[in-house]
Amino acid sequence: MVASAGDVADWAGALFGGTVLTPALLQEMETTVPTPDQAGVSYGLGVFMFDATGAGHAASGNRGVIPGSPTPQLSLPTERA
């Protein structure tokens, strides 16, 4: 798969903006549990939620760590950005 930064941003906007999933499925995806080894990080269904309160926001996304092709993606779900 080949994707530009704009492609990843478009995907995140569609995913977190309700275009890809129904509101109920999006809520289920964003329902998280704490990760015991990482303070301020919780995990949902394929998405991490990061405590970014120092910046005034919580961030969500995925680190995209695949050997040879890391593709991190972060969004601001409360801002839908």
C-alpha positions, 0 to 999 in steps of 0.5 A: 500500500502506498499513501501520502500524508494527505491520504492518511489525513483524509482517511483519519478524517473519514474514519473519525468523522463518521463517514466510514463507521456508524456512530455506534461502531465509532463509539465502540472503537473509541471505547478504551482500556488503559495500557498498563505499561504506558501511562496516559495511553489507553487502547480501543479497537485499533486505536490508541488514545493519548493523554495530551492534556498539556496541549489541551486535547486528547489525541487518538490514532495508531503508531503504525509500527510495521518494520520498514514502513512506520506510518503514525497517524494522530487525530484530535477527536474532540476537535474532529481534526 
